[in-house]
Amino acid sequence: MNKSDAMDAKSAPTPPTILLDHYLKQLKLPSILREYKSLAHQCAQERCDYPVYLLRLVERELLDRERRAAERRIKAAAQQRPRPVRASVPL
């Protein structure tokens, strides 16, 4: 095995990560899918325990969901047109 083969083997996804990626997509957890590898590396460097890692990961998902919900509300409010005021017709 030469050096480039070894590098390809390290970057190739393993079956657990393939399944995890698939499950995160199915559960619609895009922030966790996007962040779990880099956050795991960061927490390993900081020697964080698993609950801290999990807390940070879920917190990012929650913050991202709140941000997207606010963006959707702003977009929906901008698309609403005011209704014209009807003149009262006396009887």
PDB file of N, CA, C and O in Angstrom:
ATOM      1  N   MET A   1       0.854  -1.171   0.000  1.00  0.00           N
ATOM      2  CA  MET A   1       0.000   0.000   0.000  1.00  0.00           C
ATOM      3  C   MET A   1       0.900   1.235   0.000  1.00  0.00           C
ATOM      4  O   MET A   1       1.737   1.400   0.888  1.00  0.00           O
ATOM      5  N   ASN A   2       0.726   2.093  -0.993  1.00  0.00           N
ATOM      6  CA  ASN A   2       1.541   3.305  -1.042  1.00  0.00           C
ATOM      7  C   ASN A   2       0.884   4.417  -0.240  1.00  0.00           C
ATOM      8  O   ASN A   2      -0.195   4.238   0.325  1.00  0.00           O
ATOM      9  N   LYS A   3       1.540   5.557  -0.198  1.00  0.00           N
ATOM     10  CA  LYS A   3       1.088   6.676   0.640  1.00  0.00           C
ATOM     11  C   LYS A   3      -0.288   7.205   0.211  1.00  0.00           C
ATOM     12  O   LYS A   3      -1.110   7.532   1.067  1.00  0.00           O
ATOM     13  N   SER A   4      -0.550   7.294  -1.092  1.00  0.00           N
ATOM     14  CA  SER A   4      -1.843   7.817  -1.547  1.00  0.00           C
ATOM     15  C   SER A   4      -2.974   6.851  -1.225  1.00  0.00           C
ATOM     16  O   SER A   4      -4.095   7.280  -0.953  1.00  0.00           O
ATOM     17  N   ASP A   5      -2.690   5.535  -1.253  1.00  0.00           N
ATOM     18  CA  ASP A   5      -3.715   4.563  -0.877  1.00  0.00           C
ATOM     19  C   ASP A   5      -4.073   4.688   0.595  1.00  0.00           C
ATOM     20  O   ASP A   5      -5.239   4.560   0.970  1.00  0.00           O
ATOM     21  N   ALA A   6      -3.078   4.938   1.420  1.00  0.00           N
ATOM     22  CA  ALA A   6      -3.319   5.104   2.851  1.00  0.00           C
ATOM     23  C   ALA A   6      -4.152   6.347   3.108  1.00  0.00           C
ATOM     24  O   ALA A   6      -5.033   6.328   3.968  1.00  0.00           O
ATOM     25  N   MET A   7      -3.896   7.424   2.385  1.00  0.00           N
ATOM     26  CA  MET A   7      -4.674   8.649   2.566  1.00  0.00           C
ATOM     27  C   MET A   7      -6.105   8.445   2.094  1.00  0.00           C
ATOM     28  O   MET A   7      -7.033   8.959   2.719  1.00  0.00           O
ATOM     29  N   ASP A   8      -6.311   7.697   0.993  1.00  0.00           N
ATOM     30  CA  ASP A   8      -7.651   7.419   0.513  1.00  0.00           C
ATOM     31  C   ASP A   8      -8.429   6.578   1.521  1.00  0.00           C
ATOM     32  O   ASP A   8      -9.625   6.789   1.719  1.00  0.00           O
ATOM     33  N   ALA A   9      -7.750   5.629   2.156  1.00  0.00           N
ATOM     34  CA  ALA A   9      -8.408   4.781   3.136  1.00  0.00           C
ATOM     35  C   ALA A   9      -8.846   5.594   4.350  1.00  0.00           C
ATOM     36  O   ALA A   9      -9.894   5.306   4.927  1.00  0.00           O
ATOM     37  N   LYS A  10      -8.079   6.592   4.749  1.00  0.00           N
ATOM     38  CA  LYS A  10      -8.443   7.422   5.898  1.00  0.00           C
ATOM     39  C   LYS A  10      -9.628   8.315   5.587  1.00  0.00           C
ATOM     40  O   LYS A  10     -10.456   8.561   6.464  1.00  0.00           O
ATOM     41  N   SER A  11      -9.730   8.801   4.371  1.00  0.00           N
ATOM     42  CA  SER A  11     -10.807   9.725   4.031  1.00  0.00           C
ATOM     43  C   SER A  11     -12.079   9.009   3.588  1.00  0.00           C
ATOM     44  O   SER A  11     -13.139   9.630   3.515  1.00  0.00           O
ATOM     45  N   ALA A  12     -11.991   7.722   3.293  1.00  0.00           N
ATOM     46  CA  ALA A  12     -13.169   6.976   2.863  1.00  0.00           C
ATOM     47  C   ALA A  12     -14.112   6.780   4.047  1.00  0.00           C
ATOM     48  O   ALA A  12     -13.674   6.439   5.146  1.00  0.00           O
ATOM     49  N   PRO A  13     -15.405   6.996   3.820  1.00  0.00           N
ATOM     50  CA  PRO A  13     -16.344   6.830   4.927  1.00  0.00           C
ATOM     51  C   PRO A  13     -16.436   5.371   5.352  1.00  0.00           C
ATOM     52  O   PRO A  13     -16.399   4.468   4.517  1.00  0.00           O
ATOM     53  N   THR A  14     -16.557   5.149   6.654  1.00  0.00           N
ATOM     54  CA  THR A  14     -16.700   3.797   7.176  1.00  0.00           C
ATOM     55  C   THR A  14     -18.177   3.475   7.277  1.00  0.00           C
ATOM     56  O   THR A  14     -18.999   4.390   7.307  1.00  0.00           O
ATOM     57  N   PRO A  15     -18.538   2.203   7.329  1.00  0.00           N
ATOM     58  CA  PRO A  15     -19.965   1.861   7.419  1.00  0.00           C
ATOM     59  C   PRO A  15     -20.716   2.551   8.552  1.00  0.00           C
ATOM     60  O   PRO A  15     -21.846   2.984   8.326  1.00  0.00           O
ATOM     61  N   PRO A  16     -20.152   2.681   9.774  1.00  0.00           N
ATOM     62  CA  PRO A  16     -20.928   3.405  10.800  1.00  0.00           C
ATOM     63  C   PRO A  16     -21.205   4.860  10.430  1.00  0.00           C
ATOM     64  O   PRO A  16     -22.291   5.370  10.709  1.00  0.00           O
ATOM     65  N   THR A  17     -20.238   5.537   9.806  1.00  0.00           N
ATOM     66  CA  THR A  17     -20.497   6.933   9.446  1.00  0.00           C
ATOM     67  C   THR A  17     -21.482   7.025   8.291  1.00  0.00           C
ATOM     68  O   THR A  17     -22.254   7.980   8.204  1.00  0.00           O
ATOM     69  N   ILE A  18     -21.458   6.044   7.411  1.00  0.00           N
ATOM     70  CA  ILE A  18     -22.433   6.027   6.307  1.00  0.00           C
ATOM     71  C   ILE A  18     -23.837   5.885   6.882  1.00  0.00           C
ATOM     72  O   ILE A  18     -24.753   6.610   6.493  1.00  0.00           O
ATOM     73  N   LEU A  19     -23.998   4.946   7.811  1.00  0.00           N
ATOM     74  CA  LEU A  19     -25.305   4.762   8.438  1.00  0.00           C
ATOM     75  C   LEU A  19     -25.713   5.985   9.256  1.00  0.00           C
ATOM     76  O   LEU A  19     -26.866   6.413   9.198  1.00  0.00           O
ATOM     77  N   LEU A  20     -24.783   6.544  10.012  1.00  0.00           N
ATOM     78  CA  LEU A  20     -25.090   7.731  10.805  1.00  0.00           C
ATOM     79  C   LEU A  20     -25.524   8.877   9.906  1.00  0.00           C
ATOM     80  O   LEU A  20     -26.512   9.550  10.199  1.00  0.00           O
ATOM     81  N   ASP A  21     -24.807   9.107   8.828  1.00  0.00           N
ATOM     82  CA  ASP A  21     -25.193  10.163   7.882  1.00  0.00           C
ATOM     83  C   ASP A  21     -26.599   9.919   7.341  1.00  0.00           C
ATOM     84  O   ASP A  21     -27.408  10.843   7.245  1.00  0.00           O
ATOM     85  N   HIS A  22     -26.876   8.677   6.994  1.00  0.00           N
ATOM     86  CA  HIS A  22     -28.197   8.329   6.458  1.00  0.00           C
ATOM     87  C   HIS A  22     -29.295   8.584   7.502  1.00  0.00           C
ATOM     88  O   HIS A  22     -30.331   9.171   7.188  1.00  0.00           O
ATOM     89  N   TYR A  23     -29.063   8.142   8.734  1.00  0.00           N
ATOM     90  CA  TYR A  23     -30.059   8.322   9.785  1.00  0.00           C
ATOM     91  C   TYR A  23     -30.279   9.797  10.115  1.00  0.00           C
ATOM     92  O   TYR A  23     -31.412  10.218  10.346  1.00  0.00           O
ATOM     93  N   LEU A  24     -29.221  10.567  10.137  1.00  0.00           N
ATOM     94  CA  LEU A  24     -29.367  11.995  10.419  1.00  0.00           C
ATOM     95  C   LEU A  24     -30.161  12.695   9.322  1.00  0.00           C
ATOM     96  O   LEU A  24     -30.929  13.616   9.599  1.00  0.00           O
ATOM     97  N   LYS A  25     -29.976  12.258   8.077  1.00  0.00           N
ATOM     98  CA  LYS A  25     -30.781  12.815   6.980  1.00  0.00           C
ATOM     99  C   LYS A  25     -32.239  12.410   7.143  1.00  0.00           C
ATOM    100  O   LYS A  25     -33.135  13.237   6.968  1.00  0.00           O
ATOM    101  N   GLN A  26     -32.485  11.148   7.476  1.00  0.00           N
ATOM    102  CA  GLN A  26     -33.854  10.667   7.650  1.00  0.00           C
ATOM    103  C   GLN A  26     -34.563  11.399   8.789  1.00  0.00           C
ATOM    104  O   GLN A  26     -35.750  11.710   8.692  1.00  0.00           O
ATOM    105  N   LEU A  27     -33.832  11.670   9.861  1.00  0.00           N
ATOM    106  CA  LEU A  27     -34.405  12.358  11.021  1.00  0.00           C
ATOM    107  C   LEU A  27     -34.462  13.871  10.842  1.00  0.00           C
ATOM    108  O   LEU A  27     -34.970  14.591  11.702  1.00  0.00           O
ATOM    109  N   LYS A  28     -33.941  14.335   9.729  1.00  0.00           N
ATOM    110  CA  LYS A  28     -33.927  15.763   9.397  1.00  0.00           C
ATOM    111  C   LYS A  28     -33.201  16.568  10.472  1.00  0.00           C
ATOM    112  O   LYS A  28     -33.756  17.481  11.084  1.00  0.00           O
ATOM    113  N   LEU A  29     -31.934  16.190  10.678  1.00  0.00           N
ATOM    114  CA  LEU A  29     -31.055  16.876  11.625  1.00  0.00           C
ATOM    115  C   LEU A  29     -29.841  17.399  10.858  1.00  0.00           C
ATOM    116  O   LEU A  29     -28.735  16.886  11.029  1.00  0.00           O
ATOM    117  N   PRO A  30     -30.038  18.418  10.011  1.00  0.00           N
ATOM    118  CA  PRO A  30     -28.955  18.858   9.132  1.00  0.00           C
ATOM    119  C   PRO A  30     -27.759  19.464   9.858  1.00  0.00           C
ATOM    120  O   PRO A  30     -26.622  19.298   9.416  1.00  0.00           O
ATOM    121  N   SER A  31     -27.997  20.153  10.949  1.00  0.00           N
ATOM    122  CA  SER A  31     -26.873  20.766  11.671  1.00  0.00           C
ATOM    123  C   SER A  31     -26.000  19.708  12.323  1.00  0.00           C
ATOM    124  O   SER A  31     -24.773  19.808  12.302  1.00  0.00           O
ATOM    125  N   ILE A  32     -26.625  18.705  12.897  1.00  0.00           N
ATOM    126  CA  ILE A  32     -25.849  17.620  13.493  1.00  0.00           C
ATOM    127  C   ILE A  32     -25.072  16.893  12.403  1.00  0.00           C
ATOM    128  O   ILE A  32     -23.899  16.569  12.593  1.00  0.00           O
ATOM    129  N   LEU A  33     -25.704  16.634  11.275  1.00  0.00           N
ATOM    130  CA  LEU A  33     -25.034  15.978  10.156  1.00  0.00           C
ATOM    131  C   LEU A  33     -23.821  16.780   9.701  1.00  0.00           C
ATOM    132  O   LEU A  33     -22.766  16.211   9.419  1.00  0.00           O
ATOM    133  N   ARG A  34     -23.968  18.077   9.632  1.00  0.00           N
ATOM    134  CA  ARG A  34     -22.899  18.938   9.150  1.00  0.00           C
ATOM    135  C   ARG A  34     -21.775  19.095  10.182  1.00  0.00           C
ATOM    136  O   ARG A  34     -20.613  19.241   9.804  1.00  0.00           O
ATOM    137  N   GLU A  35     -22.105  19.067  11.468  1.00  0.00           N
ATOM    138  CA  GLU A  35     -21.158  19.455  12.512  1.00  0.00           C
ATOM    139  C   GLU A  35     -20.545  18.318  13.326  1.00  0.00           C
ATOM    140  O   GLU A  35     -19.543  18.544  14.005  1.00  0.00           O
ATOM    141  N   TYR A  36     -21.104  17.099  13.289  1.00  0.00           N
ATOM    142  CA  TYR A  36     -20.689  16.117  14.283  1.00  0.00           C
ATOM    143  C   TYR A  36     -19.223  15.713  14.182  1.00  0.00           C
ATOM    144  O   TYR A  36     -18.591  15.464  15.209  1.00  0.00           O
ATOM    145  N   LYS A  37     -18.672  15.641  12.994  1.00  0.00           N
ATOM    146  CA  LYS A  37     -17.269  15.228  12.858  1.00  0.00           C
ATOM    147  C   LYS A  37     -16.315  16.302  13.367  1.00  0.00           C
ATOM    148  O   LYS A  37     -15.392  16.008  14.126  1.00  0.00           O
ATOM    149  N   SER A  38     -16.539  17.548  12.949  1.00  0.00           N
ATOM    150  CA  SER A  38     -15.640  18.619  13.381  1.00  0.00           C
ATOM    151  C   SER A  38     -15.777  18.884  14.874  1.00  0.00           C
ATOM    152  O   SER A  38     -14.788  19.177  15.547  1.00  0.00           O
ATOM    153  N   LEU A  39     -16.993  18.784  15.394  1.00  0.00           N
ATOM    154  CA  LEU A  39     -17.197  18.991  16.820  1.00  0.00           C
ATOM    155  C   LEU A  39     -16.586  17.850  17.637  1.00  0.00           C
ATOM    156  O   LEU A  39     -16.071  18.080  18.731  1.00  0.00           O
ATOM    157  N   ALA A  40     -16.640  16.636  17.117  1.00  0.00           N
ATOM    158  CA  ALA A  40     -16.006  15.505  17.808  1.00  0.00           C
ATOM    159  C   ALA A  40     -14.500  15.730  17.895  1.00  0.00           C
ATOM    160  O   ALA A  40     -13.884  15.467  18.929  1.00  0.00           O
ATOM    161  N   HIS A  41     -13.918  16.212  16.816  1.00  0.00           N
ATOM    162  CA  HIS A  41     -12.472  16.501  16.815  1.00  0.00           C
ATOM    163  C   HIS A  41     -12.150  17.606  17.822  1.00  0.00           C
ATOM    164  O   HIS A  41     -11.188  17.496  18.582  1.00  0.00           O
ATOM    165  N   GLN A  42     -12.954  18.666  17.825  1.00  0.00           N
ATOM    166  CA  GLN A  42     -12.742  19.785  18.746  1.00  0.00           C
ATOM    167  C   GLN A  42     -12.872  19.315  20.199  1.00  0.00           C
ATOM    168  O   GLN A  42     -12.047  19.665  21.042  1.00  0.00           O
ATOM    169  N   CYS A  43     -13.897  18.529  20.485  1.00  0.00           N
ATOM    170  CA  CYS A  43     -14.100  18.050  21.857  1.00  0.00           C
ATOM    171  C   CYS A  43     -12.995  17.076  22.269  1.00  0.00           C
ATOM    172  O   CYS A  43     -12.624  17.028  23.442  1.00  0.00           O
ATOM    173  N   ALA A  44     -12.472  16.310  21.331  1.00  0.00           N
ATOM    174  CA  ALA A  44     -11.359  15.412  21.646  1.00  0.00           C
ATOM    175  C   ALA A  44     -10.121  16.219  22.030  1.00  0.00           C
ATOM    176  O   ALA A  44      -9.404  15.862  22.965  1.00  0.00           O
ATOM    177  N   GLN A  45      -9.877  17.305  21.306  1.00  0.00           N
ATOM    178  CA  GLN A  45      -8.732  18.157  21.629  1.00  0.00           C
ATOM    179  C   GLN A  45      -8.901  18.820  22.991  1.00  0.00           C
ATOM    180  O   GLN A  45      -7.930  18.987  23.730  1.00  0.00           O
ATOM    181  N   GLU A  46     -10.135  19.197  23.322  1.00  0.00           N
ATOM    182  CA  GLU A  46     -10.418  19.852  24.595  1.00  0.00           C
ATOM    183  C   GLU A  46     -10.650  18.854  25.721  1.00  0.00           C
ATOM    184  O   GLU A  46     -10.847  19.243  26.872  1.00  0.00           O
ATOM    185  N   ARG A  47     -10.627  17.565  25.387  1.00  0.00           N
ATOM    186  CA  ARG A  47     -10.863  16.473  26.347  1.00  0.00           C
ATOM    187  C   ARG A  47     -12.225  16.611  27.031  1.00  0.00           C
ATOM    188  O   ARG A  47     -12.353  16.413  28.239  1.00  0.00           O
ATOM    189  N   CYS A  48     -13.222  16.951  26.242  1.00  0.00           N
ATOM    190  CA  CYS A  48     -14.587  17.042  26.756  1.00  0.00           C
ATOM    191  C   CYS A  48     -15.164  15.638  26.894  1.00  0.00           C
ATOM    192  O   CYS A  48     -14.814  14.738  26.131  1.00  0.00           O
ATOM    193  N   ASP A  49     -16.047  15.458  27.869  1.00  0.00           N
ATOM    194  CA  ASP A  49     -16.703  14.165  27.983  1.00  0.00           C
ATOM    195  C   ASP A  49     -17.885  14.103  27.010  1.00  0.00           C
ATOM    196  O   ASP A  49     -18.240  15.100  26.380  1.00  0.00           O
ATOM    197  N   TYR A  50     -18.478  12.926  26.902  1.00  0.00           N
ATOM    198  CA  TYR A  50     -19.535  12.710  25.918  1.00  0.00           C
ATOM    199  C   TYR A  50     -20.754  13.606  26.137  1.00  0.00           C
ATOM    200  O   TYR A  50     -21.271  14.152  25.162  1.00  0.00           O
ATOM    201  N   PRO A  51     -21.239  13.785  27.370  1.00  0.00           N
ATOM    202  CA  PRO A  51     -22.399  14.675  27.551  1.00  0.00           C
ATOM    203  C   PRO A  51     -22.140  16.107  27.070  1.00  0.00           C
ATOM    204  O   PRO A  51     -23.049  16.752  26.546  1.00  0.00           O
ATOM    205  N   VAL A  52     -20.931  16.604  27.239  1.00  0.00           N
ATOM    206  CA  VAL A  52     -20.607  17.955  26.762  1.00  0.00           C
ATOM    207  C   VAL A  52     -20.636  17.983  25.235  1.00  0.00           C
ATOM    208  O   VAL A  52     -21.167  18.919  24.637  1.00  0.00           O
ATOM    209  N   TYR A  53     -20.064  16.953  24.607  1.00  0.00           N
ATOM    210  CA  TYR A  53     -20.097  16.843  23.145  1.00  0.00           C
ATOM    211  C   TYR A  53     -21.540  16.814  22.653  1.00  0.00           C
ATOM    212  O   TYR A  53     -21.905  17.543  21.730  1.00  0.00           O
ATOM    213  N   LEU A  54     -22.348  15.975  23.268  1.00  0.00           N
ATOM    214  CA  LEU A  54     -23.742  15.849  22.859  1.00  0.00           C
ATOM    215  C   LEU A  54     -24.502  17.148  23.077  1.00  0.00           C
ATOM    216  O   LEU A  54     -25.303  17.546  22.232  1.00  0.00           O
ATOM    217  N   LEU A  55     -24.260  17.811  24.201  1.00  0.00           N
ATOM    218  CA  LEU A  55     -24.903  19.098  24.484  1.00  0.00           C
ATOM    219  C   LEU A  55     -24.552  20.121  23.410  1.00  0.00           C
ATOM    220  O   LEU A  55     -25.438  20.802  22.893  1.00  0.00           O
ATOM    221  N   ARG A  56     -23.291  20.235  23.075  1.00  0.00           N
ATOM    222  CA  ARG A  56     -22.875  21.204  22.050  1.00  0.00           C
ATOM    223  C   ARG A  56     -23.502  20.885  20.703  1.00  0.00           C
ATOM    224  O   ARG A  56     -23.919  21.786  19.975  1.00  0.00           O
ATOM    225  N   LEU A  57     -23.566  19.612  20.376  1.00  0.00           N
ATOM    226  CA  LEU A  57     -24.116  19.195  19.095  1.00  0.00           C
ATOM    227  C   LEU A  57     -25.608  19.518  19.001  1.00  0.00           C
ATOM    228  O   LEU A  57     -26.065  20.078  18.005  1.00  0.00           O
ATOM    229  N   VAL A  58     -26.354  19.165  20.032  1.00  0.00           N
ATOM    230  CA  VAL A  58     -27.797  19.411  20.038  1.00  0.00           C
ATOM    231  C   VAL A  58     -28.088  20.903  20.123  1.00  0.00           C
ATOM    232  O   VAL A  58     -29.057  21.388  19.538  1.00  0.00           O
ATOM    233  N   GLU A  59     -27.249  21.627  20.851  1.00  0.00           N
ATOM    234  CA  GLU A  59     -27.421  23.075  20.955  1.00  0.00           C
ATOM    235  C   GLU A  59     -27.275  23.742  19.584  1.00  0.00           C
ATOM    236  O   GLU A  59     -28.027  24.657  19.248  1.00  0.00           O
ATOM    237  N   ARG A  60     -26.313  23.281  18.806  1.00  0.00           N
ATOM    238  CA  ARG A  60     -26.142  23.843  17.453  1.00  0.00           C
ATOM    239  C   ARG A  60     -27.352  23.551  16.585  1.00  0.00           C
ATOM    240  O   ARG A  60     -27.784  24.406  15.811  1.00  0.00           O
ATOM    241  N   GLU A  61     -27.901  22.355  16.705  1.00  0.00           N
ATOM    242  CA  GLU A  61     -29.102  22.009  15.934  1.00  0.00           C
ATOM    243  C   GLU A  61     -30.260  22.919  16.341  1.00  0.00           C
ATOM    244  O   GLU A  61     -30.978  23.435  15.484  1.00  0.00           O
ATOM    245  N   LEU A  62     -30.440  23.113  17.627  1.00  0.00           N
ATOM    246  CA  LEU A  62     -31.530  23.958  18.122  1.00  0.00           C
ATOM    247  C   LEU A  62     -31.370  25.400  17.651  1.00  0.00           C
ATOM    248  O   LEU A  62     -32.331  26.005  17.176  1.00  0.00           O
ATOM    249  N   LEU A  63     -30.177  25.950  17.779  1.00  0.00           N
ATOM    250  CA  LEU A  63     -29.939  27.331  17.342  1.00  0.00           C
ATOM    251  C   LEU A  63     -30.173  27.489  15.842  1.00  0.00           C
ATOM    252  O   LEU A  63     -30.726  28.494  15.396  1.00  0.00           O
ATOM    253  N   ASP A  64     -29.749  26.494  15.071  1.00  0.00           N
ATOM    254  CA  ASP A  64     -29.945  26.551  13.619  1.00  0.00           C
ATOM    255  C   ASP A  64     -31.438  26.484  13.274  1.00  0.00           C
ATOM    256  O   ASP A  64     -31.902  27.187  12.377  1.00  0.00           O
ATOM    257  N   ARG A  65     -32.181  25.644  13.983  1.00  0.00           N
ATOM    258  CA  ARG A  65     -33.623  25.551  13.739  1.00  0.00           C
ATOM    259  C   ARG A  65     -34.327  26.859  14.086  1.00  0.00           C
ATOM    260  O   ARG A  65     -35.209  27.311  13.356  1.00  0.00           O
ATOM    261  N   GLU A  66     -33.933  27.458  15.200  1.00  0.00           N
ATOM    262  CA  GLU A  66     -34.537  28.738  15.593  1.00  0.00           C
ATOM    263  C   GLU A  66     -34.226  29.819  14.566  1.00  0.00           C
ATOM    264  O   GLU A  66     -35.090  30.633  14.241  1.00  0.00           O
ATOM    265  N   ARG A  67     -33.004  29.833  14.055  1.00  0.00           N
ATOM    266  CA  ARG A  67     -32.616  30.818  13.045  1.00  0.00           C
ATOM    267  C   ARG A  67     -33.433  30.618  11.768  1.00  0.00           C
ATOM    268  O   ARG A  67     -33.947  31.581  11.199  1.00  0.00           O
ATOM    269  N   ARG A  68     -33.551  29.367  11.321  1.00  0.00           N
ATOM    270  CA  ARG A  68     -34.320  29.098  10.095  1.00  0.00           C
ATOM    271  C   ARG A  68     -35.798  29.436  10.271  1.00  0.00           C
ATOM    272  O   ARG A  68     -36.430  29.941   9.343  1.00  0.00           O
ATOM    273  N   ALA A  69     -36.355  29.162  11.454  1.00  0.00           N
ATOM    274  CA  ALA A  69     -37.761  29.493  11.713  1.00  0.00           C
ATOM    275  C   ALA A  69     -37.977  31.003  11.662  1.00  0.00           C
ATOM    276  O   ALA A  69     -38.971  31.473  11.108  1.00  0.00           O
ATOM    277  N   ALA A  70     -37.050  31.760  12.238  1.00  0.00           N
ATOM    278  CA  ALA A  70     -37.159  33.223  12.192  1.00  0.00           C
ATOM    279  C   ALA A  70     -37.069  33.722  10.752  1.00  0.00           C
ATOM    280  O   ALA A  70     -37.795  34.636  10.360  1.00  0.00           O
ATOM    281  N   GLU A  71     -36.180  33.124   9.969  1.00  0.00           N
ATOM    282  CA  GLU A  71     -36.061  33.517   8.557  1.00  0.00           C
ATOM    283  C   GLU A  71     -37.353  33.224   7.805  1.00  0.00           C
ATOM    284  O   GLU A  71     -37.786  34.025   6.976  1.00  0.00           O
ATOM    285  N   ARG A  72     -37.978  32.067   8.095  1.00  0.00           N
ATOM    286  CA  ARG A  72     -39.247  31.731   7.433  1.00  0.00           C
ATOM    287  C   ARG A  72     -40.351  32.717   7.813  1.00  0.00           C
ATOM    288  O   ARG A  72     -41.142  33.123   6.962  1.00  0.00           O
ATOM    289  N   ARG A  73     -40.406  33.101   9.091  1.00  0.00           N
ATOM    290  CA  ARG A  73     -41.429  34.070   9.522  1.00  0.00           C
ATOM    291  C   ARG A  73     -41.226  35.426   8.871  1.00  0.00           C
ATOM    292  O   ARG A  73     -42.191  36.076   8.470  1.00  0.00           O
ATOM    293  N   ILE A  74     -39.984  35.852   8.766  1.00  0.00           N
ATOM    294  CA  ILE A  74     -39.697  37.141   8.116  1.00  0.00           C
ATOM    295  C   ILE A  74     -40.082  37.087   6.644  1.00  0.00           C
ATOM    296  O   ILE A  74     -40.670  38.029   6.114  1.00  0.00           O
ATOM    297  N   LYS A  75     -39.751  35.988   5.991  1.00  0.00           N
ATOM    298  CA  LYS A  75     -40.080  35.839   4.570  1.00  0.00           C
ATOM    299  C   LYS A  75     -41.604  35.812   4.374  1.00  0.00           C
ATOM    300  O   LYS A  75     -42.123  36.428   3.443  1.00  0.00           O
ATOM    301  N   ALA A  76     -42.304  35.103   5.245  1.00  0.00           N
ATOM    302  CA  ALA A  76     -43.765  35.035   5.132  1.00  0.00           C
ATOM    303  C   ALA A  76     -44.394  36.395   5.385  1.00  0.00           C
ATOM    304  O   ALA A  76     -45.356  36.766   4.711  1.00  0.00           O
ATOM    305  N   ALA A  77     -43.871  37.136   6.339  1.00  0.00           N
ATOM    306  CA  ALA A  77     -44.415  38.467   6.629  1.00  0.00           C
ATOM    307  C   ALA A  77     -44.169  39.423   5.468  1.00  0.00           C
ATOM    308  O   ALA A  77     -45.009  40.274   5.175  1.00  0.00           O
ATOM    309  N   ALA A  78     -43.036  39.290   4.814  1.00  0.00           N
ATOM    310  CA  ALA A  78     -42.720  40.168   3.686  1.00  0.00           C
ATOM    311  C   ALA A  78     -43.598  39.859   2.481  1.00  0.00           C
ATOM    312  O   ALA A  78     -43.844  40.735   1.652  1.00  0.00           O
ATOM    313  N   GLN A  79     -44.069  38.626   2.378  1.00  0.00           N
ATOM    314  CA  GLN A  79     -44.885  38.233   1.225  1.00  0.00           C
ATOM    315  C   GLN A  79     -46.350  38.589   1.403  1.00  0.00           C
ATOM    316  O   GLN A  79     -47.095  38.634   0.424  1.00  0.00           O
ATOM    317  N   GLN A  80     -46.777  38.843   2.627  1.00  0.00           N
ATOM    318  CA  GLN A  80     -48.178  39.204   2.852  1.00  0.00           C
ATOM    319  C   GLN A  80     -48.427  40.622   2.382  1.00  0.00           C
ATOM    320  O   GLN A  80     -47.677  41.544   2.700  1.00  0.00           O
ATOM    321  N   ARG A  81     -49.500  40.775   1.615  1.00  0.00           N
ATOM    322  CA  ARG A  81     -49.872  42.104   1.154  1.00  0.00           C
ATOM    323  C   ARG A  81     -51.017  42.604   2.011  1.00  0.00           C
ATOM    324  O   ARG A  81     -51.907  41.834   2.370  1.00  0.00           O
ATOM    325  N   PRO A  82     -51.003  43.873   2.339  1.00  0.00           N
ATOM    326  CA  PRO A  82     -52.124  44.394   3.134  1.00  0.00           C
ATOM    327  C   PRO A  82     -53.406  44.374   2.305  1.00  0.00           C
ATOM    328  O   PRO A  82     -53.388  44.646   1.105  1.00  0.00           O
ATOM    329  N   ARG A  83     -54.494  44.054   2.952  1.00  0.00           N
ATOM    330  CA  ARG A  83     -55.786  44.033   2.260  1.00  0.00           C
ATOM    331  C   ARG A  83     -56.318  45.452   2.152  1.00  0.00           C
ATOM    332  O   ARG A  83     -56.160  46.259   3.069  1.00  0.00           O
ATOM    333  N   PRO A  84     -56.938  45.742   1.042  1.00  0.00           N
ATOM    334  CA  PRO A  84     -57.492  47.091   0.896  1.00  0.00           C
ATOM    335  C   PRO A  84     -58.646  47.297   1.879  1.00  0.00           C
ATOM    336  O   PRO A  84     -59.414  46.379   2.168  1.00  0.00           O
ATOM    337  N   VAL A  85     -58.742  48.513   2.376  1.00  0.00           N
ATOM    338  CA  VAL A  85     -59.800  48.854   3.311  1.00  0.00           C
ATOM    339  C   VAL A  85     -61.064  49.177   2.511  1.00  0.00           C
ATOM    340  O   VAL A  85     -61.036  50.010   1.606  1.00  0.00           O
ATOM    341  N   ARG A  86     -62.144  48.527   2.843  1.00  0.00           N
ATOM    342  CA  ARG A  86     -63.401  48.787   2.146  1.00  0.00           C
ATOM    343  C   ARG A  86     -64.135  49.942   2.797  1.00  0.00           C
ATOM    344  O   ARG A  86     -64.199  50.055   4.021  1.00  0.00           O
ATOM    345  N   ALA A  87     -64.673  50.778   1.970  1.00  0.00           N
ATOM    346  CA  ALA A  87     -65.475  51.897   2.493  1.00  0.00           C
ATOM    347  C   ALA A  87     -66.783  51.359   3.026  1.00  0.00           C
ATOM    348  O   ALA A  87     -67.396  50.472   2.432  1.00  0.00           O
ATOM    349  N   SER A  88     -67.196  51.893   4.131  1.00  0.00           N
ATOM    350  CA  SER A  88     -68.476  51.462   4.714  1.00  0.00           C
ATOM    351  C   SER A  88     -69.613  52.034   3.878  1.00  0.00           C
ATOM    352  O   SER A  88     -69.631  53.216   3.537  1.00  0.00           O
ATOM    353  N   VAL A  89     -70.534  51.179   3.567  1.00  0.00           N
ATOM    354  CA  VAL A  89     -71.698  51.608   2.817  1.00  0.00           C
ATOM    355  C   VAL A  89     -72.869  51.754   3.800  1.00  0.00           C
ATOM    356  O   VAL A  89     -73.314  50.765   4.384  1.00  0.00           O
ATOM    357  N   PRO A  90     -73.374  52.996   3.984  1.00  0.00           N
ATOM    358  CA  PRO A  90     -74.489  53.162   4.939  1.00  0.00           C
ATOM    359  C   PRO A  90     -75.746  52.492   4.407  1.00  0.00           C
ATOM    360  O   PRO A  90     -76.020  52.514   3.207  1.00  0.00           O
ATOM    361  N   LEU A  91     -76.490  51.908   5.304  1.00  0.00           N
ATOM    362  CA  LEU A  91     -77.735  51.232   4.918  1.00  0.00           C
ATOM    363  C   LEU A  91     -78.890  52.132   4.847  1.00  0.00           C
ATOM    364  O   LEU A  91     -79.997  51.693   4.534  1.00  0.00           O
TER     365      LEU A  91
END
